[in-house]
Amino acid sequence: MRRAVLLLVLAIGLAAAGQSRGAGPAPMLAAHRGGAGLWPENSLLGFRSSIGLGVDVLEFDLHLTADGEVVVIHDPTLERTTTGAGAVREARLGDLRALRLKARDGAVTGEAVPTLAEVLALAAGDGVEVMPEIKNGPARTRYEGIEEKVLALLGSRGMLARATLQAFDPETIRRVRALEPAVRTMLLVGRGRVEQERAQPADAVRWAGETGATDLGLDHRLIDAGVVAAARKAGIRLSAWTVNEDADLRRMIDLGVDVIMTDYPDRAKRLLRR
């Protein structure tokens, strides 16, 4: 009898714990910039290594070169992450091939700036999803035709169904949707927009819906139970960025976000295994 009571108490406790975490599936894990805390950001080394860790998604950034090649790099300029200088849009692909990526501490590595085609070739054979962010150039000027080029490359690799195209710019989301209505799109929202519009974080769910996005990518510091509930009600997949500390990772897991973007996928994998 006593053993039966103890088992009942244990079962109730486990059920309550499950409810506090949303009792849903574990969040998908996205290697932000290919795991930028562990390897040179947006590098083939980072993408290969993240796949080896067993991440669900590769997250990375896209710009366009002077000769129309889609390349994987975060900044609109080269100085911070490469041995080069100047705007990405003013360099040809051949110019970028001569450069090398820098590590987090500024040390020069043997890694080159990848093309989108190269990253998709890695992802296509593994089953991992991809979250390319379409960036703007210096002074937030858009790259003419980049959406068409990105969608064409995804289609040629059979990756459209495994892709979620991200952007902070709502017009980029709308252009992607007009070109390929079936592809997933993610509106990115940071604290700056929320504060500028004197809005509540949950308003970002409405903004994503008004843009026609299937997903919302939100600064993790803005996410609470109300935001998660609003996203669930709207049928919008919620991604949290960029979640690096153990306490923040645990909070996102407990809140039940759909996707966690992190520079440290090894930490997130360890916590999810627990």
Buried (B, 14 or more C-beta within 10 A) or exposed (E): EEEEEEEEEEEEEEEEEEEEEBEEEEBBBBBBBBBBBBBBBBBBBBBBBBBEBEBBBBBBBBBBBBEEBBBBBBBBBBEEBBEBEEBBBEBEBEBBEEBBBBBEEEEEBEBBBBBBBBBBBBBBEEEBBBBBBBBBBEEEEBBEEBBEBBBEBBEEBEBBEBBBBBBBBBEBBBBBBEEBEEBBBBBBBBEEBBEEEEBBBBBBBBBBBEBBBBBBBBBBEBBEEEBBBBBBEBEBBBBBBBBBEEEBBBBBBEBBBBBBBBBBBBBBBEBBEE
